[in-house]
Amino acid sequence: MRILLIKMSSMGDVFHTFPALSDALQAWPDLQVDWVVEEGFAEIPQWHTAVDQVFPIALRRWRKTFWQGATRHEIRTFFQTINQTHYDLVLDAQGLLKSLWVMRKIGSGERVGMDWQSVREPLASLGYQRTVSVPKAQHAIMRLRQLFSAALGYEDVSASPVQYRLDTSNWQRPDSLPTDFQNSPYYVCLHGTTWKTKLWPEDYWRDLLAKLTASGQKVVLPWGTEEERERALRLAKSLKNDQAWVPDSPLGLNAMARLLKFADGIVSVDTGLSHVAAALETPMVVLYRVTDPELVGALGANVHRLASPCARQYLKRFQSDEQAEQSLEHLRPDDVLNALESVV
């Protein structure tokens, strides 16, 4: 059986799909999966053993220049390339009108997705030839596992342990790591995220880093934006003897994944990279100040999740200093250190 999977973004959503793929491959050992994914995440699907072809789509870029002849030509060429392959089934695991637009341009395969009550954008369900009911009040990984089992016709195994089944057998530590980090254990601290309310205070980071490095451990502080770079440099400056490394430039996705894979442990705020680490099964503690780990949190055998009393409120701004302080309950440096010791 060959299927086309449409799951274009975001990074966390892409990783959430891997356990469902693992289930499907277990049920259908000869399964071949081609995957439509945003071009910025095109490296990721190739890490799973079930994936054959990856089709990097530039939907975000096309939107900005849709009226231009060059863009329309690129779109035609993209779908002509996909339609050279015959599919038994096309599965929309995104559940949005934009993913339905992609699906409708595929010339073969039964179009399957979630039904009106289950899908993220209900109107999308009207474009499917077959719909699947998936309860909403559960983790995204569980929902995808149930979607795949119903779509492909095998027993629902979503209650069984999550298996990502990424092929990392040939991976090595990234070449960009300094020499003294190449052969030494190190921790990674993922301190950057999109919402300010999800950030962990810098004085908490300094406290944790001081305790981690007191026993001779080394720490890596990756960054992706200028604001994150400046924070990383401030944190590194608080330590002695070059025990922290701040990359000179942002790491690419492949290098970042390898950095996480070979870490002894990871401490992370709620960010897409926490899902990468969970899939790589690196011991990790994830901090949830204002987001609910039960629905969208990193999930894996070596993940310890810490949540504040505000974790289900999805606050993009705090209404008071008291609320900001409440969002740090159960997330003090000693809480994090104890949790880290329990998984490392």
ABEGO torsion letter per residue (X at the ends): XBBBBBBAOBAAAAAAAAAAAAAAAAABAABBBBBBBBAAAAAAAAABAABBBBBBBAAAAAAAAAABAAAAAAAAAAAAAAAABBBABBBBAAGBAAAAAAAAABABEBBBBBBAAABABAAAAAABABBBBBBABBBAAAAAAAAAAAAAGBBBAAABBBBAGBBAAABBBBAABBAAAAABBBBBBBABBABAAABBBAAAAAAAAAAAAAAGBBBBBBBABAAAAAAAAAAAAABBGGABBBBABBBBAAAAAAAAAABABBBBBBBAAAAAAAAAGBBBBBBBAABBAAAABBBBAABBBBBBAAAAAGBABBABAAAAAAAABGABAAAAAAAAAAAX
